[in-house]
Amino acid sequence: MRRFVSYGPINNKLHYYAPRKELIGRAYNHLMGENPSEGGHYITVWAPRQTGKTWVMQEVVEKIKQTGKFEVGIISMERAKEEKEEKEVLEVLIEKLQIAFNRSFPGIEKIKEAAGLFTKQYFQKPVILILDEFDALEEVLINRFASIFRDIFVSRTNEREKTSREKTYLLHGLALVGVRSVLGIENPKGSPFNVQRSVHIPNLTFAEVDGMFKWYEKESGQKVEEAVVRELYEENRGQPGLTCWFGELLTETYNHDTNKPITMYNFEEAYGAATHILPNNNILNIISKVNKPPYDETVIELFETSDKIEFKFNNKVINYLYMNGVIDEEKVGINEYYVKFSCPFIQKCLFDYFSNQIFSHLGQLIHPLDAMKDAIDEKSLHIPNIIKRYQAYLKKKRVAPATQKGPAGHLEGFLNKTVPLLNPSSKIQCPFNGNCSAGEGETFNSDTANNKIGEQRKSLSFCNLLKGINKNVSYEAIYHFNLYRYLYDLLKKRGVEVIPHFPTGNGKVDLILKYREKIYALELKSFKDMYTFEKGIDQAAEYGRQMGLKEIVFLVFVELKEEEVKELEQEIEKPGIKVIVIPVGIL
C-alpha cells in the first residue's frame, strides 16, 4: 500500500500524490515551444522548499522522453553551493552532465566555455536540460551562467532558417529550478537573463488534498472524516510538504486503530505533537531564514493588528520572505495587495518561536500565596480575574529602569528586568555587528550586557528589537507574545490549554483557552481610536458567535496609564453573545 511522504521527490509507485497534469503540461509546453521544430523556451521554475518542484520536473522529463525527439536530462547543482570559484562549480556540472547523458564531456575552466558543450560534437538531437537547485550557486555565478544561456538562446533565434536540430547550439529548452524567479535580482546591472519565462509551483488545491485522502481510503479501507481533511487544508493551505507530513502523522504515527475512522481527535493529537515535539525540516528551515535582521523585525511586525503591510515584490525583505514560504499576498482590491502569512500552521510555529525567544523566562507570575480561587476552579475559568493578575504582573515589571519614554521605554525596562542576568565576570563578543553600545567585534562586560541583551543574544537581538519599537512597529506584537507566554506558563500546570489562533493570516491574533471541555476566547487588539475600538467590539462579537460561544473577551492594549483606561472597561450584550471588554494600559 502507498504511504504519505514529505521528504524528497515523490515516487509515483510508492507514495500518494496529486497528478498535477495541467501544471506538468504547462512546463512541458514551455520547454517544447509553440513550434518544436524551431525551438523551445528557457524558463525558471520556482517555489519555496518542499513544494514539489523536483517531482514536477521529473514528470516533465519523462513526458519529453516519450516523444523520442530530444535528449533530455535533469541534474542538481546543490553539491556546488559551497563552491566559490568557477572551476569547482564547472567540475560539478561536467560530472552531472556525463551521468545524465551517459557520455564524456571535456573539462572547462570558464563558464563562457559552457556553450560549446551543447553542439553537434556531443549531441545528435536537440537538448532539453533541467538544472535543479540552480539558485544554490553564488549570485555572481548565477549571473554568468544566465548570460551564457541568454547568448545561446539569442544565437538560436538568429538562425531562423534552420530547424532546432540544425542550429549551431542544440540547447532547445532550459529550466532553471529554485526558490527564486528573478535571476540576477541582486545584480546592479539588472538580470542578464531577460529571455526567461517563469513557472510558479503553487500549493495544492483542496480538491487535490481531498483526492489524496480519498485514494488512501480506497486502498486502506479506513475512513477519514471530512472535517479532518478540511482542517488539515485550512491549517496548511495546501503546502505540499506540510500536507504530506500531516498525512503521514494521521495515517501512521497517530493512527492508533486502523479499524476506526481517522477523526478530529487524531488530528488534534497530531497537530499538538507537530507544534511541540516533532521536528520538521520545512519549519526548521523557515525559522533559520527569519531568525536574523531585518527579517525577524518584519515577521514580528506582521503579528501587529493595527496596520497591514503592503505587498511589494520588489521589496527585498518581502521578496525574501515570500520566496522562502513565510508569507503570501492577500488581494483586497483591484490594485490593493497586503502581506499575510503563508498558512496558519507556519504562523503559529513562528509565533511560538518568537514568544519563546523574547520571553524565555518571565520570572514570578503571581504572588506565591495566591491560590487563584477566584480565577480557576474545578469547573471553569474566570478570564477577567486572570487578566487582573497579568495587569499586576506588568505593573510590577515596569519598575525596571529604562532609557526611553512611552511604551518603548516601559517595554525596554520590562525586558531588562525579565531576562536572566549574566555571570558578573563574563566577557561577551558583541553579536549585533556594532548596533549596540559596544563597537563591532568588541567585547563588553556583563553589566552592560545584562541591560542590553540577556537571553536575546541567542537569536533576536535586543538592539534590533528596540530599533523596531522606536519605529512604532513592534511593541504591539511584543505585548501579544508576552500575554501568550504569561497565560501559557501560568495555566498549563493547572490543566488549561492556551492556543494562539490566527483567523486572517495577518495581524489578527486570538487566544483560545480550553479547560474542562469548555472553550474561552480572547480577541487581542491595540487601541487606535474610538471608531476602530467600537468596530472591534462588533467584530469580536461576530467571531464569538461563529465559534458558538456565549461570551468572548475583547482585550485591548492602550497607550495610556492603567487608571486612565478604566472607562473603557465594560460588558456589552450583543445579539446572542456577551462581549467582556478589558483594557490594558501600557504606560
LUMPAVO-702912 format. One record per residue (C-alpha): x negated, y negated, z negated; residue in three letters; residue number from 1. Coordinates in pm, whole numbers, always signed. Layout:
     xx     yy     zz marza loba
      X      Y      Z   ALA  NUM
...
//
This chain:
     xx     yy     zz marza loba
     +0     +0     +0   MET    1
   -115   -355    +68   ARG    2
   -229   -599   -201   ARG    3
   -229   -973   -255   PHE    4
   -585  -1105   -242   VAL    5
   -711  -1460   -288   SER    6
  -1087  -1441   -232   TYR    7
  -1241  -1421   +113   GLY    8
  -1070  -1375   +451   PRO    9
   -758  -1159   +468   ILE   10
   -782   -804   +603   ASN   11
   -468   -751   +809   ASN   12
   -469   -378   +736   LYS   13
   -508   -406   +359   LEU   14
   -352   -733   +244   HIS   15
    -25   -926   +254   TYR   16
    -45  -1230   +478   TYR   17
   +161  -1481   +673   ALA   18
   +118  -1421  +1051   PRO   19
    +91  -1797  +1133   ARG   20
   +133  -1722  +1504   LYS   21
   +215  -2082  +1602   GLU   22
    -97  -2217  +1428   LEU   23
   -321  -1949  +1579   ILE   24
   -169  -2016  +1920   GLY   25
   -236  -2389  +1893   ARG   26
   -606  -2338  +1811   ALA   27
   -629  -2077  +2089   TYR   28
   -480  -2317  +2345   ASN   29
   -720  -2594  +2245   HIS   30
  -1024  -2371  +2292   LEU   31
   -899  -2223  +2620   MET   32
   -792  -2560  +2765   GLY   33
   -489  -2658  +2971   GLU   34
   -661  -2509  +3278   ASN   35
   -902  -2240  +3151   PRO   36
  -1080  -2220  +3486   SER   37
  -1208  -2575  +3434   GLU   38
  -1294  -2571  +3065   GLY   39
  -1166  -2581  +2710   GLY   40
  -1185  -2833  +2428   HIS   41
  -1428  -2892  +2144   TYR   42
  -1230  -2912  +1821   ILE   43
  -1267  -2941  +1446   THR   44
  -1069  -2709  +1221   VAL   45
  -1031  -2844   +870   TRP   46
   -859  -2786   +538   ALA   47
   -958  -2761   +169   PRO   48
  -1110  -2443    +28   ARG   49
   -911  -2118    +23   GLN   50
   -653  -2224   +279   THR   51
   -727  -1951   +533   GLY   52
   -945  -2139   +784   LYS   53
  -1179  -1847   +847   THR   54
   -895  -1595   +883   TRP   55
   -710  -1815  +1132   VAL   56
  -1021  -1850  +1347   MET   57
  -1092  -1476  +1325   GLN   58
   -744  -1418  +1466   GLU   59
   -815  -1671  +1742   VAL   60
  -1138  -1486  +1829   VAL   61
   -952  -1154  +1860   GLU   62
   -691  -1314  +2084   LYS   63
   -962  -1461  +2310   ILE   64
  -1142  -1125  +2330   LYS   65
   -826   -965  +2464   GLN   66
   -847  -1181  +2778   THR   67
  -1183  -1025  +2873   GLY   68
  -1285  -1350  +3043   LYS   69
  -1504  -1507  +2776   PHE   70
  -1793  -1430  +2549   GLU   71
  -1676  -1536  +2204   VAL   72
  -1841  -1536  +1862   GLY   73
  -1780  -1669  +1513   ILE   74
  -2072  -1743  +1281   ILE   75
  -2102  -1900   +935   SER   76
  -2353  -2177   +863   MET   77
  -2308  -2157   +485   GLU   78
  -2651  -2000   +436   ARG   79
  -2809  -2311   +587   ALA   80
  -2652  -2553   +338   LYS   81
  -2964  -2568   +120   GLU   82
  -3193  -2638   +416   GLU   83
  -3306  -2995   +480   LYS   84
  -3519  -2950   +791   GLU   85
  -3403  -2886  +1147   GLU   86
  -3636  -2592  +1196   LYS   87
  -3498  -2394   +899   GLU   88
  -3135  -2462   +999   VAL   89
  -3205  -2359  +1357   LEU   90
  -3363  -2035  +1237   GLU   91
  -3031  -1951  +1067   VAL   92
  -2837  -2050  +1380   LEU   93
  -3051  -1834  +1612   ILE   94
  -3029  -1533  +1380   GLU   95
  -2650  -1565  +1360   LYS   96
  -2613  -1610  +1737   LEU   97
  -2817  -1295  +1801   GLN   98
  -2588  -1095  +1572   ILE   99
  -2264  -1245  +1706   ALA  100
  -2350  -1197  +2074   PHE  101
  -2580   -894  +2042   ASN  102
  -2873  -1037  +2237   ARG  103
  -3203  -1217  +2185   SER  104
  -3245  -1594  +2189   PHE  105
  -3572  -1787  +2175   PRO  106
  -3674  -1976  +1864   GLY  107
  -3630  -2354  +1882   ILE  108
  -3751  -2629  +1651   GLU  109
  -3533  -2926  +1755   LYS  110
  -3154  -2948  +1769   ILE  111
  -3178  -3120  +2107   LYS  112
  -3314  -2791  +2244   GLU  113
  -2991  -2607  +2148   ALA  114
  -2819  -2697  +2477   ALA  115
  -3048  -2454  +2658   GLY  116
  -2903  -2163  +2459   LEU  117
  -2571  -2194  +2645   PHE  118
  -2696  -2143  +3001   THR  119
  -2686  -1860  +3256   LYS  120
  -3021  -1740  +3126   GLN  121
  -2844  -1598  +2821   TYR  122
  -2475  -1569  +2919   PHE  123
  -2287  -1434  +3220   GLN  124
  -1940  -1558  +3118   LYS  125
  -1812  -1886  +2971   PRO  126
  -1876  -1902  +2596   VAL  127
  -1642  -1992  +2310   ILE  128
  -1822  -2050  +1980   LEU  129
  -1677  -2097  +1629   ILE  130
  -1917  -2243  +1370   LEU  131
  -1767  -2178  +1026   ASP  132
  -1876  -2375   +716   GLU  133
  -2029  -2627   +955   PHE  134
  -1987  -2919   +716   ASP  135
  -2209  -2744   +462   ALA  136
  -2502  -2890   +654   LEU  137
  -2671  -3219   +569   GLU  138
  -2490  -3519   +720   GLU  139
  -2786  -3617   +938   VAL  140
  -2799  -3264  +1084   LEU  141
  -2423  -3262  +1143   ILE  142
  -2459  -3581  +1345   ASN  143
  -2746  -3439  +1550   ARG  144
  -2550  -3123  +1631   PHE  145
  -2243  -3331  +1714   ALA  146
  -2448  -3546  +1953   SER  147
  -2585  -3248  +2146   ILE  148
  -2242  -3081  +2164   PHE  149
  -2094  -3404  +2296   ARG  150
  -2370  -3421  +2555   ASP  151
  -2290  -3065  +2667   ILE  152
  -1919  -3149  +2689   PHE  153
  -1978  -3463  +2896   VAL  154
  -2214  -3275  +3127   SER  155
  -1946  -3011  +3188   ARG  156
  -1676  -3271  +3259   THR  157
  -1906  -3440  +3512   ASN  158
  -1925  -3113  +3709   GLU  159
  -1560  -3130  +3814   ARG  160
  -1607  -2939  +4138   GLU  161
  -1735  -2632  +3952   LYS  162
  -1536  -2371  +3762   THR  163
  -1612  -2314  +3395   SER  164
  -1845  -2021  +3466   ARG  165
  -2032  -2215  +3738   GLU  166
  -2122  -2517  +3525   LYS  167
  -2476  -2578  +3401   THR  168
  -2377  -2526  +3040   TYR  169
  -2141  -2238  +2968   LEU  170
  -2009  -2361  +2632   LEU  171
  -1642  -2353  +2737   HIS  172
  -1489  -2414  +2391   GLY  173
  -1623  -2502  +2047   LEU  174
  -1465  -2507  +1699   ALA  175
  -1644  -2665  +1403   LEU  176
  -1479  -2538  +1085   VAL  177
  -1494  -2704   +742   GLY  178
  -1315  -2925   +492   VAL  179
  -1375  -3249   +682   ARG  180
  -1201  -3351  +1002   SER  181
  -1409  -3660  +1086   VAL  182
  -1766  -3566  +1163   LEU  183
  -2019  -3843  +1112   GLY  184
  -1791  -4032   +872   ILE  185
  -2098  -4141   +675   GLU  186
  -2286  -4239   +990   ASN  187
  -2310  -4621  +1003   PRO  188
  -2311  -4599  +1384   LYS  189
  -1984  -4405  +1386   GLY  190
  -1917  -4046  +1485   SER  191
  -2102  -3937  +1799   PRO  192
  -1852  -3653  +1841   PHE  193
  -1561  -3852  +1982   ASN  194
  -1453  -3573  +2218   VAL  195
  -1314  -3364  +1936   GLN  196
   -961  -3255  +1872   ARG  197
   -852  -3179  +1520   SER  198
   -661  -2875  +1394   VAL  199
   -546  -2902  +1034   HIS  200
   -466  -2578   +850   ILE  201
   -152  -2664   +648   PRO  202
    -26  -2495   +335   ASN  203
   +217  -2206   +368   LEU  204
   +585  -2286   +407   THR  205
   +842  -2145   +164   PHE  206
   +957  -1908   +439   ALA  207
   +601  -1775   +475   GLU  208
   +560  -1726    +99   VAL  209
   +902  -1564    +71   ASP  210
   +817  -1340   +367   GLY  211
   +508  -1200   +192   MET  212
   +707  -1111   -118   PHE  213
   +986   -957    +93   LYS  214
   +711   -748   +254   TRP  215
   +593   -644    -93   TYR  216
   +948   -548   -194   GLU  217
   +987   -333   +117   LYS  218
   +657   -148    +63   GLU  219
   +672   -109   -316   SER  220
  +1045    -72   -374   GLY  221
  +1015   -325   -659   GLN  222
  +1243   -629   -651   LYS  223
  +1103   -978   -708   VAL  224
  +1363  -1222   -840   GLU  225
  +1430  -1512   -606   GLU  226
  +1366  -1760   -888   ALA  227
  +1012  -1625   -923   VAL  228
   +925  -1688   -558   VAL  229
  +1087  -2032   -572   ARG  230
   +898  -2132   -887   GLU  231
   +569  -1996   -752   LEU  232
   +616  -2205   -438   TYR  233
   +709  -2519   -630   GLU  234
   +405  -2489   -857   GLU  235
   +152  -2423   -580   ASN  236
   +326  -2588   -283   ARG  237
   +217  -2302    -60   GLY  238
   -158  -2344   -119   GLN  239
   -271  -2009    +28   PRO  240
   -546  -1922   -222   GLY  241
   -335  -2005   -528   LEU  242
    -23  -1843   -381   THR  243
   -202  -1513   -322   CYS  244
   -374  -1534   -662   TRP  245
    -37  -1563   -835   PHE  246
    +89  -1284   -610   GLY  247
   -193  -1067   -742   GLU  248
   -118  -1160  -1104   LEU  249
   +255  -1093  -1065   LEU  250
   +233   -765   -874   THR  251
    -68   -617  -1056   GLU  252
   -212   -778  -1371   THR  253
   +117   -876  -1537   TYR  254
   +340   -621  -1365   ASN  255
   +398   -408  -1675   HIS  256
   +669   -181  -1534   ASP  257
   +698   -127  -1160   THR  258
  +1038    +35  -1210   ASN  259
  +1182   -301  -1321   LYS  260
  +1215   -624  -1121   PRO  261
   +949   -895  -1148   ILE  262
  +1127  -1169  -1342   THR  263
  +1064  -1521  -1471   MET  264
   +927  -1363  -1788   TYR  265
   +647  -1212  -1580   ASN  266
   +592  -1546  -1408   PHE  267
   +571  -1742  -1733   GLU  268
   +326  -1489  -1876   GLU  269
   +109  -1504  -1564   ALA  270
   +131  -1884  -1549   TYR  271
    +27  -1918  -1912   GLY  272
   -274  -1694  -1854   ALA  273
   -364  -1880  -1534   ALA  274
   -373  -2214  -1715   THR  275
   -555  -2098  -2029   HIS  276
   -772  -1789  -1993   ILE  277
   -818  -1686  -1629   LEU  278
  -1092  -1848  -1418   PRO  279
  -1004  -1931  -1060   ASN  280
  -1268  -2030   -806   ASN  281
  -1038  -2280   -638   ASN  282
   -964  -2466   -962   ILE  283
  -1324  -2450  -1082   LEU  284
  -1439  -2594   -750   ASN  285
  -1187  -2879   -772   ILE  286
  -1297  -2964  -1126   ILE  287
  -1661  -2969  -1016   SER  288
  -1568  -3209   -735   LYS  289
  -1379  -3461   -952   VAL  290
  -1594  -3441  -1265   ASN  291
  -1815  -3736  -1166   LYS  292
  -1778  -4106  -1085   PRO  293
  -1599  -4252   -901   PRO  294
  -1367  -3954   -853   TYR  295
  -1299  -3898  -1225   ASP  296
  -1176  -4257  -1262   GLU  297
   -941  -4226   -965   THR  298
   -797  -3895  -1087   VAL  299
   -733  -4046  -1432   ILE  300
   -569  -4345  -1265   GLU  301
   -337  -4104  -1082   LEU  302
   -189  -3999  -1416   PHE  303
    -56  -4350  -1476   GLU  304
   +317  -4411  -1444   THR  305
   +324  -4784  -1373   SER  306
   +192  -4819  -1017   ASP  307
   +132  -4575   -735   LYS  308
   -195  -4569   -541   ILE  309
   -167  -4642   -170   GLU  310
   -289  -4358    +50   PHE  311
   -556  -4475   +294   LYS  312
   -754  -4210   +478   PHE  313
  -1045  -4447   +540   ASN  314
  -1090  -4498   +165   ASN  315
  -1390  -4276    +90   LYS  316
  -1266  -4172   -255   VAL  317
   -915  -4094   -130   ILE  318
  -1060  -3911   +171   ASN  319
  -1289  -3703    -52   TYR  320
  -1009  -3605   -291   LEU  321
   -777  -3523     -1   TYR  322
  -1032  -3310   +182   MET  323
  -1110  -3115   -135   ASN  324
   -747  -3027   -204   GLY  325
   -694  -3256   -506   VAL  326
   -437  -3491   -355   ILE  327
   -188  -3517    -71   ASP  328
     +7  -3800    +87   GLU  329
   +362  -3896    -13   GLU  330
   +564  -4072   +255   LYS  331
   +832  -4302   +112   VAL  332
   +897  -4525   +414   GLY  333
   +826  -4553   +783   ILE  334
   +488  -4718   +711   ASN  335
   +453  -4653   +339   GLU  336
   +228  -4378   +205   TYR  337
   +113  -4311   -151   TYR  338
   -118  -4066   -322   VAL  339
    +18  -3767   -511   LYS  340
   -143  -3454   -650   PHE  341
   -152  -3166   -404   SER  342
    +55  -2939   -629   CYS  343
   +183  -2928   -990   PRO  344
    -48  -2643  -1089   PHE  345
   -361  -2833   -987   ILE  346
   -224  -3145  -1156   GLN  347
   -166  -2955  -1480   LYS  348
   -513  -2798  -1470   CYS  349
   -672  -3141  -1427   LEU  350
   -451  -3291  -1700   PHE  351
   -563  -3014  -1937   ASP  352
   -925  -3056  -1835   TYR  353
   -948  -3433  -1882   PHE  354
   -743  -3437  -2202   SER  355
   -982  -3179  -2349   ASN  356
  -1291  -3360  -2226   GLN  357
  -1185  -3701  -2352   ILE  358
  -1028  -3579  -2676   PHE  359
  -1219  -3264  -2760   SER  360
  -1193  -3344  -3132   HIS  361
   -907  -3552  -3273   LEU  362
  -1001  -3541  -3639   GLY  363
   -739  -3521  -3913   GLN  364
   -392  -3533  -3757   LEU  365
   -174  -3572  -4067   ILE  366
   -223  -3618  -4441   HIS  367
   -350  -3292  -4595   PRO  368
    -47  -3272  -4827   LEU  369
   +211  -3340  -4554   ASP  370
   +431  -3028  -4521   ALA  371
   +623  -3185  -4227   MET  372
   +954  -3060  -4368   LYS  373
  +1143  -3349  -4207   ASP  374
   +984  -3276  -3867   ALA  375
  +1000  -2899  -3827   ILE  376
  +1195  -2623  -3998   ASP  377
  +1272  -2260  -3921   GLU  378
  +1528  -2350  -3655   LYS  379
  +1446  -2681  -3489   SER  380
  +1219  -2980  -3432   LEU  381
  +1289  -3343  -3518   HIS  382
  +1093  -3527  -3248   ILE  383
  +1126  -3884  -3387   PRO  384
   +969  -3779  -3718   ASN  385
   +686  -3603  -3533   ILE  386
   +620  -3921  -3334   ILE  387
   +614  -4125  -3659   LYS  388
   +314  -3918  -3760   ARG  389
   +150  -3986  -3426   TYR  390
   +204  -4359  -3476   GLN  391
    +45  -4336  -3821   ALA  392
   -245  -4144  -3669   TYR  393
   -301  -4415  -3407   LEU  394
   -286  -4687  -3670   LYS  395
   -548  -4508  -3880   LYS  396
   -779  -4471  -3581   LYS  397
   -754  -4837  -3483   ARG  398
   -969  -4944  -3777   VAL  399
  -1281  -4835  -3584   ALA  400
  -1499  -5126  -3461   PRO  401
  -1454  -5239  -3102   ALA  402
  -1634  -5481  -2873   THR  403
  -1332  -5566  -2656   GLN  404
   -994  -5727  -2714   LYS  405
   -649  -5593  -2634   GLY  406
   -563  -5227  -2564   PRO  407
   -908  -5159  -2421   ALA  408
  -1068  -5267  -2747   GLY  409
   -835  -5061  -2962   HIS  410
   -891  -4759  -2741   LEU  411
  -1268  -4812  -2749   GLU  412
  -1263  -4816  -3127   GLY  413
  -1025  -4522  -3133   PHE  414
  -1253  -4309  -2918   LEU  415
  -1566  -4416  -3107   ASN  416
  -1407  -4307  -3432   LYS  417
  -1263  -3986  -3293   THR  418
  -1564  -3818  -3133   VAL  419
  -1817  -3627  -3346   PRO  420
  -2141  -3810  -3429   LEU  421
  -2480  -3703  -3304   LEU  422
  -2769  -3597  -3521   ASN  423
  -2932  -3920  -3656   PRO  424
  -3276  -3807  -3543   SER  425
  -3179  -3720  -3186   SER  426
  -3301  -3899  -2875   LYS  427
  -3087  -3881  -2561   ILE  428
  -3162  -3937  -2194   GLN  429
  -2911  -4185  -2050   CYS  430
  -2674  -3972  -1839   PRO  431
  -2499  -4266  -1673   PHE  432
  -2768  -4398  -1437   ASN  433
  -2810  -4711  -1643   GLY  434
  -2439  -4800  -1663   ASN  435
  -2457  -4848  -2040   CYS  436
  -2681  -5028  -2289   SER  437
  -2985  -4820  -2201   ALA  438
  -3154  -4858  -1864   GLY  439
  -3162  -4586  -1603   GLU  440
  -3370  -4294  -1719   GLY  441
  -3430  -4450  -2063   GLU  442
  -3375  -4280  -2397   THR  443
  -3191  -4435  -2689   PHE  444
  -3132  -4333  -3047   ASN  445
  -2825  -4156  -3175   SER  446
  -2681  -4464  -3348   ASP  447
  -2642  -4629  -3009   THR  448
  -2524  -4308  -2851   ALA  449
  -2259  -4249  -3117   ASN  450
  -2092  -4578  -3030   ASN  451
  -2118  -4517  -2657   LYS  452
  -2050  -4161  -2561   ILE  453
  -2003  -3898  -2829   GLY  454
  -1889  -3580  -2665   GLU  455
  -1805  -3769  -2343   GLN  456
  -2168  -3748  -2232   ARG  457
  -2096  -3390  -2123   LYS  458
  -1869  -3493  -1839   SER  459
  -1655  -3806  -1813   LEU  460
  -1887  -4093  -1902   SER  461
  -1762  -4328  -2172   PHE  462
  -1919  -4618  -1985   CYS  463
  -1709  -4541  -1678   ASN  464
  -1402  -4480  -1892   LEU  465
  -1427  -4831  -2038   LEU  466
  -1500  -4973  -1695   LYS  467
  -1170  -4824  -1583   GLY  468
   -995  -4971  -1888   ILE  469
  -1135  -5314  -1809   ASN  470
   -967  -5290  -1467   LYS  471
   -639  -5210  -1647   ASN  472
   -613  -4880  -1463   VAL  473
   -693  -4613  -1717   SER  474
   -579  -4687  -2071   TYR  475
   -222  -4579  -1998   GLU  476
   -328  -4235  -1879   ALA  477
   -573  -4205  -2169   ILE  478
   -290  -4251  -2420   TYR  479
    -88  -3985  -2237   HIS  480
   -384  -3747  -2268   PHE  481
   -414  -3836  -2635   ASN  482
    -46  -3782  -2718   LEU  483
    -51  -3445  -2544   TYR  484
   -364  -3334  -2730   ARG  485
   -218  -3458  -3060   TYR  486
   +110  -3270  -3020   LEU  487
    -65  -2961  -2885   TYR  488
   -313  -2941  -3173   ASP  489
    -56  -3032  -3438   LEU  490
   +223  -2799  -3330   LEU  491
    +56  -2498  -3170   LYS  492
    -18  -2326  -3501   LYS  493
   +344  -2387  -3601   ARG  494
   +471  -2185  -3305   GLY  495
   +555  -2475  -3074   VAL  496
   +458  -2459  -2709   GLU  497
   +364  -2800  -2564   VAL  498
   +369  -2811  -2183   ILE  499
   +290  -3112  -1962   PRO  500
   +532  -3135  -1671   HIS  501
   +486  -3338  -1354   PHE  502
   +812  -3360  -1159   PRO  503
   +698  -3605   -890   THR  504
   +332  -3521   -825   GLY  505
   +208  -3872   -900   ASN  506
   +202  -4062  -1229   GLY  507
   +523  -3939  -1390   LYS  508
   +442  -3726  -1697   VAL  509
   +684  -3539  -1920   ASP  510
   +606  -3323  -2219   LEU  511
   +820  -3014  -2270   ILE  512
   +827  -2860  -2619   LEU  513
   +957  -2505  -2664   LYS  514
  +1045  -2381  -3013   TYR  515
  +1277  -2105  -3136   ARG  516
  +1427  -2063  -2786   GLU  517
  +1510  -2435  -2772   LYS  518
  +1370  -2690  -2527   ILE  519
  +1285  -3050  -2613   TYR  520
  +1173  -3309  -2357   ALA  521
   +972  -3630  -2387   LEU  522
   +950  -3860  -2088   GLU  523
   +641  -4083  -2112   LEU  524
   +626  -4435  -1972   LYS  525
   +429  -4754  -2018   SER  526
   +626  -5073  -2070   PHE  527
   +608  -5314  -1776   LYS  528
   +915  -5536  -1813   ASP  529
  +1273  -5509  -1938   MET  530
  +1411  -5424  -1594   TYR  531
  +1188  -5119  -1546   THR  532
  +1236  -5028  -1914   PHE  533
  +1614  -5010  -1877   GLU  534
  +1583  -4834  -1543   LYS  535
  +1350  -4583  -1711   GLY  536
  +1618  -4506  -1971   ILE  537
  +1863  -4419  -1694   ASP  538
  +1601  -4203  -1522   GLN  539
  +1527  -4021  -1846   ALA  540
  +1899  -3953  -1893   ALA  541
  +1926  -3810  -1542   GLU  542
  +1617  -3596  -1594   TYR  543
  +1757  -3460  -1921   GLY  544
  +2089  -3376  -1756   ARG  545
  +1907  -3190  -1479   GLN  546
  +1736  -2980  -1747   MET  547
  +2069  -2910  -1915   GLY  548
  +1971  -3091  -2237   LEU  549
  +2197  -3274  -2481   LYS  550
  +1926  -3524  -2574   GLU  551
  +1590  -3646  -2446   ILE  552
  +1318  -3866  -2595   VAL  553
  +1207  -4167  -2389   PHE  554
   +866  -4258  -2532   LEU  555
   +721  -4585  -2407   VAL  556
   +374  -4728  -2476   PHE  557
   +387  -5106  -2520   VAL  558
   +103  -5360  -2525   GLU  559
   +232  -5514  -2847   LEU  560
   +177  -5456  -3217   LYS  561
   +380  -5183  -3383   GLU  562
   +600  -5426  -3576   GLU  563
   +681  -5618  -3256   GLU  564
   +823  -5322  -3067   VAL  565
  +1078  -5214  -3329   LYS  566
  +1361  -5391  -3146   GLU  567
  +1316  -5152  -2852   LEU  568
  +1383  -4851  -3075   GLU  569
  +1735  -4719  -3020   GLN  570
  +1958  -4420  -2949   GLU  571
  +2176  -4458  -2642   ILE  572
  +2469  -4237  -2550   GLU  573
  +2478  -4177  -2177   LYS  574
  +2731  -3954  -1997   PRO  575
  +2658  -3602  -2121   GLY  576
  +2331  -3686  -2297   ILE  577
  +2171  -3893  -2574   LYS  578
  +1851  -4088  -2498   VAL  579
  +1629  -4149  -2802   ILE  580
  +1404  -4446  -2724   VAL  581
  +1078  -4453  -2921   ILE  582
   +836  -4742  -2854   PRO  583
   +469  -4703  -2949   VAL  584
   +274  -5027  -2993   GLY  585
    -87  -5000  -2883   ILE  586
   -225  -5335  -3008   LEU  587
//
